[in-house]
Amino acid sequence: MTRRLHLNAFLMNTGHHEASWRLPESDPLAHVELDHYVRLARIAERGTFDSLFLADGPQLWSNLAQRPAGALEPLTLLTALATATEHIGLVATASTSYNSPYNLARKFASLDIISGGRAGWNIVTTAGAEAARNFGLEHEPAHAERYARAAEFLDVALKLWDSWEDDAIVADKAAGVWGDDSKIHAPRHKGTYFNVEGALNVPRSPQGYPLLVQAGSSEDGKAFAARYAEAVFTAQQTIEDAQAFYADLKSRTRAAGRDPEHIKVLPGIVPVIGSTEAEARANEQLLEDHIVHRHGVANLERLLQLPSGTLELDAPLPADLPPEDAIEGAKSRYTLVVELARRDRLTVRQLIGRLGGGRGHLTFAGTPEQVADQIESWFTRGAADGFNIMPAVLPSGLDAFVDHVVPILRARGLLRTEYGRRRTLRERYGLPRPANQYLEPALV
């Protein structure tokens, strides 16, 4: 079977560029309008994307002056989008640090049932003291502790999703038997972080459990991904870095006893498209010209865990930044940003410009052919199984990608032309439906 690209549409309010809301075409209130997301989902479905993705966090991001802030709760929004679409996968971010396994497993099983097997969970551990204080904690838990909790959280969720056998519902009207109690398996889990007694109150869903997605490139993050993840959203600036990450993660997955083909690596790319290269550069410059640099400085100081007022716009980053080991927040993003600034000898102003579109993800301005060339190069040279498409401006950036880049990828045989018979998100990612852990394996 020909290897095909996996495309995920990462939807963020008016676009991934922090200044996108300031453009004349943008609706500054779109981030809380259902019609906006329905339109985006249908555009991505027209482009035969595997899935769309909503980021989330249990805190108010940035400040109200910088860009549209606040967001609709993603599982609620995706349930609405499930009724407005037919094929595209629906991936939501949910934190293992600030949720309970029973409630979250029930919500994802419900979304999977409502959507006919299209649900995915982007599993995050949530860095940042702001979120911690919203849940009664003075400080965020340590990085390693967050991942230990996440592993137990997921183990419990898997037990809950498997707590109904597929044929537990009998529905025998004549005999007066609705279900078979012998096919219900209570987890009775007692662990370090969670004690969960009973079976889930939702039947096993079409996929068994949702597509498991992970986003994090620290050592703890890669170890977690190798054990559990089926798709990984990642950020690299160069093809060499992407190739190294890809090879490392596939190797770790094999070492964990899993098939490396059952984990798909999707780097993020922010395509800024023009009919000519000059037009694309002009579109990119227009966005950069609308950046308010004081916001960028504050965000960068927060990421680098520096006191306010430390950074100077036209100076490089300080030489004495702490090593990644000393960071308890977003370790991999910290390292990516620092290495980008050092490698390209950027001033703080230049670094803010580079981060304004994708917060560390690759930003690429060019013609549709050049964008397709970039995607094909990474895909065929062992750097990616697909891409997290992050339009700088929405909806126009997604429209441009679907109308002008997708046809090129299809013509090159890299992307499907229709969804075909594969109905579930797992099937589209080439993944098997998971066996129920409570059943004995069949004897051969």
N, C-alpha and C positions, 0 to 999 in steps of 0.2 A: 504494500500500500504506500502511495506517495506521501511523504511527510508534508504536512500543511501547517501554516502559521496558526497560532492561537492569538486572537485579539480580544483585549478587554478594554472597554471604554470607562475610564476613570472620570466620573462626573463631579465637578466641583463648582457650585453656584454659577457665576457668570464666566468662569474659566479659570485655568490654573495660574495665569499671570495675575499678580496682586493688583495691577492697575487695570485689569480688564473691565471692571465695573464703571470706569471713568470714560470709556469710549462712547460716542454718540449712539451706537447701535445697541448698547447694553441696557438691560432693565435692572436697576439696583435692587429691586425687590424680588427678583426671579428665584432666589434661593429658598423662598417659602411658598412658591406657587406650584401646585401640582401639575398644571398644564405645561409648565416649562420642562419638568422632568419627563412627562409623557412624550413630549415632542422629541427630547433627546434620546429616550429609549427607542422610539420608533425609527429615528435616524440610524442609530447603531444597529438595529435589527435589519434595516434596509441594507446595511453594509455586511450582513451575515457575521457580525461579531459573536464570539462565543458567549460573552458575558458583559455586564456593566457592573460598576463597583461604586459604592458610596463609603467614603471615609467617615469617621466619627470619633468623638472623644467626650468623656463626661465632665467637660469644663468649657467655659466660654473662651474660644480661641482668639488670640491677639487682642486688639482693642477696637472699639467701634469706629474710630476715626479712619482706620487703615483700609478696610474692605468690608463687604457684607459679612456680618458675623451672626452666629447662631445657625442652627440647622435643624431641619425636620428629623425626627428619630428615624433611622434608616430602615428598620424592619417594618415599621408602619408604612413608610413610603414605598418600600419594595412590594408590600402586599397590594397596594393600590396599582403599582406598575405591572404586577402579575396579571391583573385583569385587563390591562391595556395593551399587552403584548402576547405573542404566541410562542416564541422560540428562544429568545435571548435569556441567558443565565442571569441571576440576580444575586449579587454578592454584597453582603453588609459587614462592616466592621463592628465587632463587639469585644469588649474588654474582659479578660479573665481576672483582672485585678479588682473590678468593681461590679461584678455580677455573681449570681449563684448558678451552679450547674443545672439544677432542676428547671428553673424558670427559663433560662436561655435555651436549653435543649428543647423545651416545649415550644418556644417561639420559632426556632429554626425548623423543627419538624412540621409545625403548622404552615410555615411559608412554603416548605417543600411540597406539602400536600396541595395547598391552594394553587401553586404554580405548575403542578404536574411534574415535579422533579427538576426544578431549575434553581434551587437555592444553593448558596455558597456562603461560608463563614470566613471572613478575614480575621484571624485570631491575633489579637494584640495584647500586650501586657501593660500598656499605658504608663509612660514616663511622665514625670513632672509633679512638683509639690502642689500645684494648683488643683489638680484632680484629687490628690490625696486628701487635701483639706475639705473637699466637698463631701467626703465620706468619713469624716471624723478623725482623720489621721493628721498628725503634726508634720510628718515627713513622708515622702514616697518610700515604699519598701525598696530594699537593695535590689540591684539588677538581677543577681543570681536567685534571690528569693522570689522575685516576680516570675521567673521562668520555672522554678520548682512548683510554684502554685499553679502556673498555667498547665504544666504536664499533668498534675493530679486532676485539675479541672477537666481537661480533655478526656482523661481516662474515665472519669465519672460520666461525662456526656456520652461517650461511646457505649458505656453500659446501659445508660437510659435509652438511647436510640435502639439498642438491641433488646430491650426488655420485653418487647412484643415480638413473637415469631410472626413471620409473614402470613401464616395461615391461622392465626389465633381467632379470627372472626369466622364463625361458622354460618351464622344467619339462617339456621334451619327452622323455618316457621312451623312446619308440621310437628317437629319434635319439641318445639319450644326452647331451643338452645341457641342463644345468640353468639356465644363465644366459648372458647376452650381455656379454662383457667390453668390447665397444665402447661400451656404455651406462653404463660406470663412469667417473667423472671425478675424478681426484685433484686436490685444491686446489693443492698445491705452493705454499703461501702462505709468503712471507718478508716479515715486517713489522717494525715497531718493537718490538712486545711479544711476538709469537708467530711461530714457524716451524712450520708444520704441513704434512706432506708428503702423506699418503695419504688415500684415501677412507674414509668412515665404514664401520664393520663392522655396520651395521644398515640394512636397506632403507628407501627413502623411505616416510614414514609416511602415514596416511590424510589428514592435513591438509596434507601437504607440509612444514610446520613448525608448531610450536605457536603459539597465539595469543600475540602479543608485547605484554606489559603493562609499563608504566613508572610509577613512583611518585616524583615529585620535581618541585618547582615553581621551582627556581632557574633562572637564565638558561641555564646549561649543561644543566640537566634538561629545560627546554622545547625547547631546540635538538635534543637527543637524541630527545625524544618526537616532534617534528615529522618527523624523518628516519626513525624506525623504528617507533614505538609504534602499536598498533592499539586499545589501551584504556589509559586513564590513570587511576590512582587518585590522587586529590588531596584537599586539605583546605582548606576556606574556611569562615569563620564567618558571612558575610553573603551574601545573594543578589547584592548589587552586586559584591562581590569575585569571586564565582563567575561572574557574567556577564562580567566583564572577563577572567578567566582563560580562559573558554570561547572568547570571541571571539579572544583573542590566539593561543591554541593552534590554532584552526581556520585562522586567517590564516597562521600559520607553516607549517602543514601544506600549505596551498595553495602557498605560496611555495617549498616544498621539492619541488614537482612532484607532489604526491600529492592524492588526492581527500579533502577534509575529512570526508566521510561515512565514510571508512575509519579514522577515529580516534574512539573513543567516550570521552567524559569522564564519570567516575563519582566525584563527591565522596563522602566518607565521612559517614555520619549515625549517631549513637548514639540510637536511639529508646527512650525509657522510657515504657511504655504503662500506662495505667490506664483503668478503665471510666468514670471521671470525671476531669476535669482535676485536682481536688483529690487524687484517689487517685494519679494520675501524679506530682504534685509530692511527695506523701508517699513514694512509692517512690524518687524521686530523692534526697530528703532522707535516707532511711534509708541509702542507699549513701554519701552524703557524710559522714554521722555516723560511719561506720566507717573513714574515711581516717586513717592514721597520718601526721601532718604532717611528722615528721622525715624520713620517706622522700621525701615530696614535695619538701621543701627540698633534699635531696641531689640528687635527679634534676634539679631546676630549675637548681641551681648547675652541674651537669655540662653541661646543654644550653647554658646561657649562658656557659660557660667561665669561671666565677668561682671564686675560691679558696673552700674550705670555710669556712663561718662568715660569709660575706659577707651573706647575706640575713636579714632579720628578718621574722617571720611577719606582724606587723601594720603593716608599713611597705610603701610601694610599691617597685617595682624601682628600683635605682640609676639616677640620671639620666645617668650617663656610661658606659652600655654601649657596647661597640664596634659599629661598623656591620657590615652583613652581609658586606661585602667583606673584612673581617678574619677571618671565620669560615671554617675549613677543614672543618668537620663538616657537619651537616645544615642547610644555609643557609636553605632555604625554611621549615623548621619553626621555626628561630630567629626569623626575621622575623615569622612568624604569631603566635608567643607574645608577643613584645615588643609588637607592634601591638595585640593583644587587651588586654594589661595597660594600655597607654597609653590606648587608645580608651575603655575602660570604667572607667578609674581604679581598678583593682583593687589591693588589697593582696596580698602574697605568699600569705597564707592563702586569700583569695578566688580568686586565680589557680590555686592548687593544686586547689581545689574544682572549678573549671571544667575543668581538665585531667585530673582523676581519671577521667573516664568515657571520654574519647576522645583524650587527648594532643594536643589541638589541632583535632580534627575536631568538627563541629557536633553538640552534644548537644541533643536536643529531647524534652521531657516533655509528654505530652498524651494525649488519647483517640485511638482508632484513626482517627476521622474527621479529627482535627487533624493527625496524622502523615501521613495520606494527602493532606490539603490542602497541607502543606509540600512533600511530594515532588512533587505535581502542579504547584505553583507554580514550583518551580525547573526542572522538566522542560519546561514550556510557555513559560517566559519566557527561554529561551536561557541557562540556567545549568548544564544537565546533560543527558546522554543516558541517564542512569540513576544508580544509587546503589550504593555500597559499604555494605551494611547491617551495622552493628557492634553487635550486642546487648550491653547493659551486663552482663547476667547470662545464662549459658548452662547448661542448654538453655531455660530458661523464657522468656527474652526473644525467642528465635527462634521458639518455639512461638506466643507471643502475636502476633508480627508476621505469621506465616503464617496463623494462625487468624482474626485480626481486621482486619489492614490489607490483606492480599492480596485478600480478597473485595471490598473497596471499590475497590481499584485495578482489579480485573477488571470490576466493574460499570460503571466509568467508561470502559472500553475502553482502558485504559492498559497492561494486562499480559495476556499470553497466559493462556488457560485450560487449555491442554495443550501438550505439546512438539511434537506433530505430526510431519511427515516430515523436518524438519531434524535430521540426526543429529549433525553435528560442531559443535564449539564455534564455529568460524569461521562456519558457516552460521547459527547462532543470533545471532551478532553482525552478520549481514548482510555478511560479508566474502567475497571470492572466494578460491578456493584458489590459492595463488601459483604462477606459472609457474616452470619450472626454468630457472635463469639460464644453464645450459650449452647450452640448445637455441636454435637460430636462430628468431626470430619468423616465424610463417607469413606468406607473401606474400599480399597481398590483390589 
